[in-house]
Amino acid sequence: MKHAAAFLVGLVAVCAARADLAVPPPVGKKFVMAEYVITTEKAFPDHEFYLVIGGTPKKVEFGPDAPVKIGPNRPRGFGSRTQFVAVSKGAAEKYADAAAFAEALRAEKVSGQAAAKHSFDPMPAIDAADPRRKLEEKHVVERIDAKEGIVFRAAPVKAAPPGKAAPDPPGPRGGGVVAGLAVALAMGFAGLRLARRGRG
């Protein structure tokens, strides 16, 4: 029983470690750095905005004359997860300190909280034949909705260079590896249950 528990603990550790390692791109693809620019044509005077990177919020100015930029220089793995979040104006002042506010954001309990449902992948995969080494993706905030979050206007897709395939939309890097490790973890738990039944 102790050996089985130790195996599961080790498997969880491996999952966490592998999820943070660099993985090769899909066949025919390559990873490139990406920068995201978020703009708006209207002001949102009742809201304040934050970039939450790896669970740590940073207040940012945002408005028609103040775009928000999200660059590729971020921690790797789960630490690169970035959210663009709006809260009610002055909401952070209701918490004892920055840590309490960050915890409330993670629990989605901050007044007026709304987030963009977009993956700001720092290293998306594009066609290997595409000559670009860096992508710039622009988004325009259309509205802030209590249910839909921060809603981006549908933006036109930039044409790829002549004779090249259009780049894939950004997505989580190494998702297949993480998914496979999750399956392995599930199988480990299933094996532990079978072992218990066999001893019973």
C-alpha positions as CSV (number, residue, x, y, z in Angstrom):
1,M,0.0,0.0,0.0
2,K,2.8,2.4,0.9
3,H,4.6,1.6,-2.4
4,A,1.4,2.3,-4.4
5,A,1.0,5.7,-2.6
6,A,4.6,6.6,-3.2
7,F,4.1,5.7,-6.9
8,L,1.2,8.1,-7.2
9,V,3.0,10.9,-5.5
10,G,5.9,10.4,-7.9
11,L,3.6,10.4,-10.8
12,V,2.0,13.7,-9.8
13,A,5.5,15.2,-9.5
14,V,6.4,13.9,-12.9
15,C,3.2,15.4,-14.4
16,A,4.0,18.8,-12.9
17,A,7.6,18.7,-14.1
18,R,6.8,17.5,-17.6
19,A,4.1,20.2,-18.0
20,D,6.8,22.8,-17.4
21,L,9.3,21.4,-19.9
22,A,9.7,22.6,-23.4
23,V,8.1,20.2,-25.9
24,P,8.7,19.9,-29.6
25,P,6.2,21.5,-32.0
26,P,3.7,19.4,-34.0
27,V,5.0,18.0,-37.3
28,G,5.2,20.7,-39.9
29,K,5.0,23.5,-37.2
30,K,7.4,25.7,-35.3
31,F,7.1,27.8,-32.2
32,V,7.4,31.6,-32.4
33,M,7.3,34.4,-29.9
34,A,4.0,36.3,-29.8
35,E,3.0,39.8,-28.6
36,Y,-0.6,40.7,-27.9
37,V,-1.9,44.2,-28.1
38,I,-5.3,44.9,-26.5
39,T,-7.1,48.2,-27.5
40,T,-10.5,49.8,-27.2
41,E,-12.4,52.6,-28.8
42,K,-14.4,53.4,-25.6
43,A,-13.6,54.2,-22.0
44,F,-14.7,52.0,-19.1
45,P,-14.7,54.5,-16.2
46,D,-16.4,52.1,-13.8
47,H,-13.7,49.4,-14.1
48,E,-10.0,48.9,-13.4
49,F,-7.9,46.5,-15.3
50,Y,-5.2,43.9,-14.3
51,L,-2.9,41.5,-16.0
52,V,-2.8,38.3,-13.9
53,I,0.3,36.3,-14.8
54,G,0.8,33.0,-13.0
55,G,-1.7,34.1,-10.4
56,T,0.0,37.4,-9.6
57,P,-2.1,40.5,-10.5
58,K,-0.6,43.7,-11.9
59,K,-2.7,46.8,-12.4
60,V,-2.5,48.3,-15.9
61,E,-3.8,51.5,-17.5
62,F,-6.3,50.7,-20.2
63,G,-8.4,52.9,-22.5
64,P,-8.6,54.4,-26.0
65,D,-5.2,56.0,-25.5
66,A,-3.7,53.4,-23.3
67,P,-3.4,49.9,-25.0
68,V,-2.2,46.9,-23.0
69,K,0.6,44.8,-24.3
70,I,1.4,41.2,-23.3
71,G,4.8,40.2,-24.4
72,P,6.4,36.7,-24.7
73,N,8.9,37.2,-21.8
74,R,7.0,35.3,-19.2
75,P,7.7,32.3,-17.0
76,R,7.5,28.9,-18.7
77,G,4.8,26.3,-18.1
78,F,1.9,27.1,-15.9
79,G,3.6,30.3,-14.8
80,S,3.0,31.8,-18.2
81,R,-0.8,31.6,-17.9
82,T,-2.0,35.2,-18.4
83,Q,-5.5,36.7,-17.8
84,F,-6.7,40.1,-18.8
85,V,-9.2,41.0,-16.0
86,A,-11.5,43.9,-15.2
87,V,-12.9,44.6,-11.7
88,S,-15.1,47.4,-10.3
89,K,-13.3,50.6,-9.7
90,G,-11.7,50.6,-6.2
91,A,-12.4,46.9,-5.6
92,A,-8.8,46.2,-4.6
93,E,-9.0,48.8,-1.8
94,K,-11.5,46.6,0.0
95,Y,-8.9,43.9,0.8
96,A,-6.4,43.9,3.6
97,D,-3.4,43.6,1.2
98,A,-2.2,42.5,-2.2
99,A,-2.2,38.8,-1.3
100,A,-5.8,38.9,-0.1
101,F,-6.8,40.7,-3.3
102,A,-4.9,38.1,-5.5
103,E,-6.6,35.3,-3.7
104,A,-10.0,36.8,-4.2
105,L,-9.2,37.2,-7.9
106,R,-8.3,33.5,-8.1
107,A,-11.5,32.6,-6.5
108,E,-13.4,35.0,-8.8
109,K,-15.0,36.8,-5.9
110,V,-14.0,40.3,-6.6
111,S,-16.8,42.8,-7.3
112,G,-17.4,43.3,-11.0
113,Q,-14.8,40.8,-12.0
114,A,-14.7,39.8,-15.7
115,A,-11.9,38.2,-17.7
116,A,-11.1,37.8,-21.4
117,K,-11.6,34.2,-22.5
118,H,-8.5,34.1,-24.6
119,S,-5.3,32.2,-24.4
120,F,-2.3,34.6,-24.6
121,D,0.2,31.9,-25.5
122,P,3.7,33.3,-25.4
123,M,4.9,30.7,-27.9
124,P,2.2,29.7,-30.4
125,A,2.8,27.2,-33.2
126,I,2.7,28.3,-36.8
127,D,3.5,26.6,-40.1
128,A,7.1,25.7,-40.3
129,A,7.4,27.3,-43.8
130,D,6.2,30.7,-42.5
131,P,9.3,33.0,-42.4
132,R,8.1,35.0,-39.4
133,R,9.9,34.7,-36.1
134,K,7.4,36.8,-34.1
135,L,3.7,37.3,-34.2
136,E,1.6,40.3,-33.2
137,E,-2.0,39.7,-32.4
138,K,-4.3,42.6,-31.9
139,H,-7.7,42.6,-30.0
140,V,-10.3,45.3,-29.5
141,V,-12.5,45.2,-26.4
142,E,-16.1,45.5,-27.5
143,R,-17.8,45.2,-24.1
144,I,-17.5,43.9,-20.6
145,D,-20.3,41.5,-19.7
146,A,-21.1,39.8,-16.4
147,K,-21.5,36.4,-18.0
148,E,-19.3,36.6,-21.1
149,G,-16.4,38.4,-19.5
150,I,-14.3,40.9,-21.5
151,V,-15.5,40.4,-25.0
152,F,-13.2,41.1,-27.9
153,R,-14.4,42.2,-31.3
154,A,-13.8,39.7,-34.1
155,A,-10.6,40.9,-35.7
156,P,-9.5,40.3,-39.3
157,V,-6.9,37.6,-39.6
158,K,-3.6,38.8,-41.1
159,A,-2.8,37.2,-44.4
160,A,0.2,34.9,-44.5
161,P,3.1,35.7,-46.9
162,P,2.4,34.6,-50.5
163,G,2.5,30.9,-51.0
164,K,2.5,30.2,-47.2
165,A,-0.2,28.7,-45.1
166,A,-2.0,31.0,-42.6
167,P,-0.8,30.6,-39.0
168,D,-2.8,28.5,-36.6
169,P,-4.6,30.3,-33.8
170,P,-2.7,30.4,-30.6
171,G,-3.3,27.5,-28.2
172,P,-1.9,26.1,-25.0
173,R,1.6,24.8,-25.6
174,G,2.3,21.2,-24.9
175,G,-1.4,20.4,-24.3
176,G,-1.0,16.9,-25.7
177,V,1.8,16.0,-23.3
178,V,-0.2,17.3,-20.3
179,A,-3.3,15.5,-21.4
180,G,-1.3,12.2,-21.8
181,L,0.1,12.6,-18.3
182,A,-3.4,13.2,-16.9
183,V,-4.5,9.9,-18.5
184,A,-1.5,8.2,-16.9
185,L,-2.4,9.6,-13.5
186,A,-6.0,8.4,-13.9
187,M,-4.7,4.9,-14.7
188,G,-2.5,5.0,-11.7
189,F,-5.4,5.7,-9.4
190,A,-7.4,3.0,-11.2
191,G,-4.6,0.5,-10.5
192,L,-4.5,1.4,-6.9
193,R,-8.3,0.8,-6.5
194,L,-7.9,-2.6,-8.2
195,A,-5.0,-3.5,-5.8
196,R,-7.2,-2.6,-2.8
197,R,-10.1,-4.8,-4.1
198,G,-7.7,-7.7,-4.7
199,R,-6.4,-7.5,-1.1
200,G,-10.0,-7.3,0.2
